Amino acid sequence: MPDSVAERISLFRSQLEKRRFDDESLRILEMVLVSKDVKSLLSVRWSLRELMRSEILHVIKEMSDKTIEQKLSVIDFFVRAFALAGDIKSCLTWRYEALVLREHKSTNHPWLQVSYEEWLNFAEISLDNGFYSIAVKGCEYALLSVQSNDIEDTQMVLKIKKLKNVAMSLIASQSVRAQTAEYLQKKRTQQDKSYSLQSTNTQCLASFLFRNGIKKRNMRKLHEFQNMQQRASES
């Protein structure tokens, strides 16, 4: 195993480029993430996340002619890899994509059907991690699963609906906070402009008064000089 972090990252990148989506590649990823230096670890995680986000898009495009099992296997690899790298958003996003893919293919492949328990578990994890919109989608799929399978579990339905309502209220709360923050920012900007204009006007007024004062003083001096000259000529 390479010793330096750079060598380990290079090896992990090589595994992805060779399309080796297996446990060995995940072990290499784990080795990359072993670091006692917090600053270095954050930098490494950022690099790995960017690498995997870019790579999975290329891989998915390449897999248009692959079987559903192969596609799910690759997505599962990246879900686990994102989880190791601490990229919860990408982890949940691609887990959601895998569940939806299974759901859509379950018509011809019944064994792929996603149970309402799986959808509910996904929704709960999404909610716990602050991804409320994804949690709502998970709840909606869970309810559809209950209805389509004629499952008579009133308590479960109520639980799913309650979870969905919580997620939706949190989305609304986020929207209110965002709108409030936007309003306060706009108000501060307007106040700054008003202060700047007031300051400019004050400076202009002060400058005018200063120049006008000098002009009056000079005129007074001129009149005094002219009076002195007149008195001197008369004497």
C-alpha positions in Angstrom: 0.0 0.0 0.0 1.4 3.4 -0.9 2.6 5.5 2.0 1.7 9.1 1.1 -1.8 10.5 0.9 -1.2 11.7 -2.6 -0.2 8.2 -3.7 -3.3 6.7 -2.1 -5.6 9.3 -3.9 -3.8 8.5 -7.1 -4.4 4.8 -6.6 -8.1 5.3 -5.8 -8.5 7.5 -8.9 -6.8 4.7 -10.9 -9.3 2.2 -9.5 -12.2 4.4 -10.6 -10.7 4.9 -14.1 -10.3 1.2 -14.4 -14.0 0.9 -13.4 -13.1 -1.3 -10.4 -16.1 -0.7 -8.2 -15.4 -3.2 -5.5 -14.5 -3.7 -1.8 -10.8 -3.3 -2.6 -11.4 0.2 -4.0 -13.4 1.1 -0.8 -10.5 -0.2 1.4 -8.1 2.1 -0.6 -10.6 5.0 0.0 -10.6 4.2 3.7 -6.8 4.3 3.8 -6.8 7.7 2.0 -9.1 9.1 4.7 -6.8 8.0 7.6 -5.3 11.2 8.8 -4.6 12.8 12.2 -4.3 16.3 10.7 -7.8 17.7 10.6 -6.9 20.4 8.1 -5.4 17.9 5.7 -8.3 15.5 6.2 -10.8 18.3 5.2 -8.7 19.0 2.1 -8.5 15.4 1.1 -12.2 14.8 1.6 -13.0 17.8 -0.6 -10.7 16.5 -3.3 -12.3 13.0 -3.1 -15.8 14.3 -3.2 -15.1 16.4 -6.3 -13.5 13.4 -7.9 -16.3 11.0 -7.2 -19.1 13.5 -8.1 -17.4 14.0 -11.5 -16.7 10.3 -12.0 -20.1 8.9 -11.3 -21.7 11.1 -13.9 -19.3 9.7 -16.5 -19.9 6.2 -15.4 -23.7 6.5 -15.4 -23.6 7.7 -19.0 -21.4 4.8 -20.0 -23.9 2.3 -18.5 -26.9 2.9 -20.7 -26.7 -0.6 -22.2 -25.9 -2.4 -18.9 -28.3 -4.5 -16.9 -30.3 -3.1 -14.0 -28.2 -5.3 -11.6 -24.9 -3.8 -12.9 -26.3 -0.2 -12.6 -27.5 -0.8 -9.1 -24.2 -2.4 -8.1 -22.2 0.6 -9.3 -24.6 3.1 -7.7 -24.3 1.2 -4.4 -20.5 1.4 -4.6 -20.7 5.2 -4.9 -23.3 5.5 -2.1 -20.9 3.7 0.2 -17.9 5.7 -1.1 -19.7 9.0 -0.5 -20.7 7.9 3.0 -17.0 7.1 3.8 -16.0 10.5 2.5 -18.6 12.2 4.6 -20.6 13.5 1.6 -24.1 12.9 3.0 -25.9 14.9 0.4 -24.4 12.9 -2.5 -24.9 9.7 -0.6 -28.6 10.3 -0.1 -29.0 11.6 -3.6 -27.7 8.5 -5.2 -29.4 6.2 -2.8 -32.6 7.9 -3.8 -31.7 7.4 -7.5 -31.2 3.7 -6.8 -34.5 3.3 -5.1 -36.4 5.1 -7.9 -34.6 3.0 -10.5 -35.7 -0.2 -8.7 -39.2 1.2 -8.4 -39.5 1.9 -12.1 -38.0 -1.5 -13.1 -40.1 -3.5 -10.6 -43.0 -3.8 -13.1 -41.0 -6.3 -15.1 -38.7 -7.4 -12.3 -40.9 -7.8 -9.1 -38.0 -8.6 -6.9 -36.7 -5.1 -7.3 -39.8 -3.5 -5.8 -39.0 -1.2 -2.9 -40.9 -1.9 0.3 -42.6 0.9 2.2 -40.2 0.2 5.1 -37.2 0.9 2.9 -38.8 4.2 1.7 -39.7 5.2 5.3 -36.2 4.4 6.5 -34.7 6.5 3.7 -37.1 9.4 4.5 -36.1 9.3 8.2 -32.4 9.3 7.5 -32.9 12.2 5.0 -34.9 14.2 7.6 -32.3 13.6 10.3 -29.6 14.9 8.1 -31.6 18.1 7.1 -32.6 17.1 3.5 -36.2 17.8 3.9 -37.3 17.8 0.3 -35.8 14.3 -0.3 -37.5 13.2 2.9 -40.9 14.3 1.5 -40.3 12.3 -1.7 -39.4 9.3 0.4 -42.7 9.6 2.3 -44.7 9.9 -0.8 -43.2 6.8 -2.3 -43.8 5.0 1.1 -47.5 5.9 1.0 -47.7 4.8 -2.7 -46.1 1.5 -1.7 -48.6 1.0 1.1 -51.6 1.8 -1.1 -50.4 -0.3 -4.1 -49.8 -3.4 -2.0 -53.2 -3.0 -0.1 -51.4 -2.9 3.3 -53.9 -2.3 6.0 -51.7 -0.6 8.6 -53.4 2.6 9.8 -50.6 3.3 12.4 -47.9 3.0 9.7 -49.8 5.3 7.3 -50.2 7.9 10.1 -46.5 7.6 10.9 -45.5 8.2 7.3 -47.9 11.2 6.9 -46.7 12.7 10.2 -43.1 12.4 9.0 -44.0 14.0 5.7 -45.8 16.9 7.5 -42.8 17.5 9.7 -40.5 17.6 6.6 -42.9 20.0 4.8 -43.1 22.3 7.8 -39.3 22.4 8.0 -39.2 23.3 4.3 -41.6 26.1 4.9 -39.6 27.3 7.9 -36.4 27.3 5.8 -38.3 29.3 3.2 -39.4 31.9 5.8 -35.9 32.2 7.2 -34.5 32.6 3.7 -37.1 35.3 2.8 -36.4 37.1 6.1 -32.7 37.0 5.5 -33.2 38.4 2.0 -35.4 41.2 3.3 -33.0 42.1 6.0 -30.1 42.1 3.5 -32.1 44.3 1.1 -33.0 46.7 4.0 -29.4 46.9 5.1 -28.3 47.7 1.5 -31.0 50.4 1.2 -29.9 51.9 4.5 -26.2 51.9 3.4 -27.2 53.7 0.2 -29.3 56.2 2.1 -26.4 56.8 4.5 -24.0 57.2 1.6 -26.3 59.7 -0.1 -26.8 61.6 3.1 -23.1 61.7 3.8 -22.5 62.9 0.2 -25.1 65.6 0.5 -23.7 66.6 3.9 -20.2 66.8 2.4 -21.5 68.9 -0.5 -23.3 71.3 1.8 -20.2 71.6 4.1 -18.1 72.3 1.0 -20.5 74.9 -0.3 -20.7 76.7 3.1 -16.9 76.6 3.4 -16.4 78.1 -0.1 -19.2 80.6 0.5 -17.5 81.6 3.8 -14.2 82.2 2.1 -15.8 84.2 -0.6 -17.6 86.5 1.9 -14.3 86.9 3.9 -12.4 87.9 0.7 -15.1 90.4 -0.2 -15.0 91.9 3.3 -11.2 92.2 3.0 -11.5 93.8 -0.4 -14.0 96.4 0.9 -11.7 97.2 3.8 -8.8 97.7 1.5 -10.8 99.9 -0.9 -12.0 102.0 2.1 -8.4 102.4 3.3 -7.3 103.5 -0.2 -10.2 106.0 -0.4 -9.4 107.6 3.0 -5.7 107.8 2.1 -6.5 109.7 -1.1 -8.8 112.1 0.7 -6.2 113.0 3.3 
